[in-house]
Every structure is written in structure tokens, then in C-alpha cells.
């Protein structure tokens, strides 16, 4: 579903991705973890073309992201993205946040788009809030609306960039539960997160990054039980004991 091969990315003199390679098969849930500034968010933004990269190749469901002539808006419609901040339109009702892209990007009729939107709000437990504005919802509710909005375009995979980092602790689980439901349904997902409990429970594999490189990659149980590198062991010893 997603193939990242030897990707390099710099901001001026600063190299933020250095030869990153990873394959994501259909239905897998990959958690990307590592210290702040290790390149995690940049990596997933490169996957759907939000960030350009200098070298290497990224292919998503047969579409080469960095190739000249690739229709990036069409690609992004097929690759759901959920950010740290919710990025909802504050002046629109929740239902309208979920229908606008269906109508404008996919060309769905208004009634069809509304039916799809309500079904997705049901799925994330927020149907009764359809006619509210985002500002009337809690942070956790807004993030679940953002997840439903991404799903409204029928994506082939979903990317999550630290989706719980802006939330109060009490709201984190409701978002993680919605994501775990997607994983159970077979959605291909790449998740940048520090939520190691979620990673342990839901991820097929863990990708550990540091200083722009993929230092280690392995099956979830093996990564937590016996990381191969000293750097991963050091990271886990800190995040699992606090």
C-alpha cells in the first residue's frame, strides 16, 4: 500500500530525513515513534505530498508521490490525514465539515454526502452533535470529527500525526478508541504517536526513528520485549517508566 525507499529531506542545511525506507502492507497498522525532532511528522507528510523531498521514492497505492505530473490533490483525497490540531472549519457545522469535500472533491450529491456523513458520525459516537459548530465540542470530540471527515472521502489508508498530543489526558482514550476501531476494520494506518499503550495493543509493527533515520523496525511484541538497538532501549526505558 505504501512504499518509502531511501528518502532524503532537508530544511536548508538541516537534514531531517536521511535515507528512510519502510514498506506498509494493506491492512497493517504501523506506529512511528521516537524522540521529538527525529523526523516522524516530516516522514508522514512526505507520504501524501504535503512536504516535498529531495531524493528517493514514495509510492502510495501505485501512485508515485514525487513524480512530476502526479495529481497531488487527487492523491490526498485517497490518503486520509489527521493532524495534531483538528483543522476543522470553525464557521461550519460538524455535518458541513464532513460533506463539503465529498461534494467538491468526489462530486457526490448533497443527500448522498449527508447520509455518508451521518453514518460516520455514528461510527465515532457523535451523531447527536451533527448540527453544532466545532467550537461547541471538546477537543476529543473535535478530533473524532476530524477522523470522520477523513473517512468521508473513502481513503485507501490513513495517516495520523500525533493525533492526541493537543488533547487533555481525559480525552485521549476516546480518540485512541476510535482509531483502534479503524484498525479492527482493516484500515491501513501509519500513526505517529507517543502513546505506547496504543502502540502495544494495535500496531502490527513499530518504526523507531532518531535524528532523521529509521534506527529500528520490527514486530510490536519483539520491539517492546527486546529492542535491537541501544537507542531504542534507551527511549523505551524513559517512555515506559513515566
Secondary structure as UniProt FT lines:
FT   STRAND          2..11
FT   TURN            12..13
FT   STRAND          14..24
FT   TURN            26..27
FT   STRAND          29..34
FT   TURN            36..37
FT   HELIX           40..47
FT   TURN            48..49
FT   STRAND          55..60
FT   TURN            61..62
FT   STRAND          63..64
FT   TURN            65..66
FT   TURN            68..69
FT   HELIX           72..78
FT   STRAND          79..82
FT   TURN            90..91
FT   HELIX           94..106
FT   HELIX           110..123
FT   TURN            124..125
FT   HELIX           127..129
FT   TURN            130..131
FT   HELIX           134..136
FT   HELIX           139..151
FT   TURN            152..153
FT   STRAND          157..161
FT   TURN            163..166
FT   HELIX           169..184
FT   TURN            185..186
FT   STRAND          188..192
FT   HELIX           196..202
FT   STRAND          205..210
FT   TURN            211..212
FT   STRAND          213..219
FT   HELIX           220..225
FT   HELIX           230..239
//
